[in-house]
Every structure is written in structure tokens, then in C-alpha cells.
């Protein structure tokens, strides 16, 4: 009876996990319910199965959230700090849920991984295509859509609104996932269908024209090709990578973005391009960090100390925009100093080491991609970023960390 109940409950976990992978199509309030459902069925399965809680997995993958909770004690703005911790909650919820599974559970879930990855890919495509077609039919010409669609997705779709940075991120992650699906499927029409979806994702990636995602995707694609040992499997991926790079250079919108690198200067000395704005922010953030390098300013005050510095230095562009640090690593330094940064880096590095040890190639590329992306944006400080990073990260790290033998030489 207990075995049957356990088998039924892990099937509920499978369904809840599939819903999360497809949850980009859910509005923000329903998405929270989906996360809550996943937590509930995970707890239910834990008690029905009699699993042992994986303490090491939990503390490793939730380390940075633990540090941020501690910083609340020396934050002046407790209300804002609590709001931020709620936003960061995925960084502890998903480690908690995956810590309640056994090795057998992880093996069961991983047998369905291609189903999860495909659901994410198809929903990301739909999330972009449906509003594009709607606004094209009802509001704009095709040329106007190419120009205004990123802003339209940010301002005009209600609870589905998302900044182009995160839209570009989702397109890139979906493309990374798709290469693993392409290796797993052999049916001709399925391969063609997935390639069509990839082409759609690339089109939207070029429309959003975000340098961080394009650079990260290009580097990850190059590394993926290096991992391939058979020349026959290298060629199509190499041609695809070259084609993407040619498009980036050939299309004026994306080419102009990269031409910003030719002259990088502070916004009060040059044009207020996205590159110059980030360069200026990083210089301001450096001064803020040096004033409190060990413990930072606390999760309640990290935004205000940065915006106060903009006021003090009288930089109009930054004052009006009230920009965050635009670098996740710098942001953690401002929140919790070196302690918070080391906690986050330890999580990434230790999991990266085990990913290499157990040949978890998808996790290796995932960490590299997000590491690059976090150099230019605060990916974890919006729901559209933190939920999916934590979900994918904990799902992928479970494969490696649950494969580590325990002190008796047996797998968990």
C-alpha cells in the first residue's frame, strides 16, 4: 500500500513539475499557485514515501537565500526587505522541494526530462508568437512590430508583461534545451518541427536584440560544439552557429548594439547607450561596495543606497531611471557583501564541479550561460528570472548531487 501511494504521489510531482516548466503561459498570480502546488505535492510525496531529507543539497542550493535572510537584521527598511525576500523565495522553495526526493524519485523525473524541456520550448514560442500576431493583426504593421514589440511586451500585455532582457533570456534557454531534444529524437518530422521552433526563437531573439543573451548563447553554442566528438554531429551545429553570428552582424538593430563596445564611456561624457549606462552604474556600485564590503547594506536597503548615490553624484540619467546594479554579482555584494557573493559563487562552483565529474553537460552549459548573463543584468531580482533559474538549476543539479555516494559508499 505504501509503495502504491508513493508511486501515485511521485506521478503528482511529475504533473506539477510539467506545469512549472510550462508556466510562462500563466499570469504571475497563477504562477505563484503553480509553485505552491509543486511544494504541496513534494511535501505529500516526502511523507508518503518515507524519504530522507537531503540536507546537503538543501543548504548548498539555498545558501545565498539564507545569507539574505540574515541581512534583514541590519536593514533599516524592513518592509522592503521582506518584499525582496518574497521575490527571492524561489531560491529556497525549489531546493527544499528537491531535497525531499530520493535517488529513485530523481531517476523517475529524469526519465521524463525531455517532456519537461519540450513543454518549456513550446510555451516560450507561444508566449512570443501569440501577442506578436495579436498586435500585428489589431494594431501595427509588420515593420512597426519589429520596432515596437519589445516595449509592447513590457507595457501592453497586463500580467504577462515582461522586459526584453527576460524575454531574450527565455528564448536563449529554450534554444539551449532544444539541442538536447534534437539529440534524443529520431523521427524526421519531429526534428523538422523542433528546428522550425528554433528558427522562431532566433527571430525573436534578434527582435529583442539583447547583447547579454546573444553573447551567452553564442559562447554556450561554441562550447556545445567542442563537446561533440563526432564530426558528423558537429557540422549542423557549426553551420547553425555561423548562421546566427552572420545574422547578428548583418541586421542593423543587433549590429548597432555591439558597435556600442567601440566607445565605452560614462553617460555624463557620452551618449546614454545601454553599454554606457551599465559602465557608469558599475563605477557607482564599486564605490558603494567599498564603503561596506564584508556584510553589505542588507536586503532592505540595497536599492536605496544605490539610488541615493545617484542623487549624490547628480547623474540625471541614473536618477531618472533608478537603475539597479545591472550585475547580479555586484548586487549580491551590495546586499550582503563578500559573504553573500561567496555563498552564491560556492553554490555555482560546487555544482559546476560535480556537473563536470558526472558529465552533466546541460548543467555545465546552463551555469555558464547564466553566469555570463548575470554579468550584465540582475536576473534574479524579477519573477521572470528567479523562478526559472531556481527551477532549472535545482532540477539539473539533482542529477549530479544525488549521484554522489554517501559515507557507506551507496547512492542516496
Secondary structure, 3 states (H helix, E strand, C coil): CHHHHHHHHHHHHHHHHHHHHCHHHCCHHHHHHHHHHHHHHHHHHHHHHCCCCCHHHHHHHCHHHHHHHHHHHHCCCHHHHHHHHHHCCHHHHHHHHHHCCCHHHHHHHHHCHHHHHHHHHHHHHHHHHHHHHHHHHHCCCHHHHHHHHHHHHHHCCHHHCCCHHHHHHHHHHHHHHHHHHHHHCCCHHHHHHHHHHHHHHHHHHHHHCCHHHHHHHHHHHHHHHHHCCCHHHHHHHHHHHHHHHHHHHHCHHHHHHHHHHHCCCCCCCCCCCHHHHHHHHHHHHHHHHHHCCCCCCCCCCHHHHHHHHHHHHCCHHHHHHCCCCCCHHHHHHHHHHHHHHHHHHHHHHHHHHHHHHCCCHHHHHHHHHHHHHCCCCCHHHCHHHHHHHHHHHHHHHHHHHCCCECCCCCEC
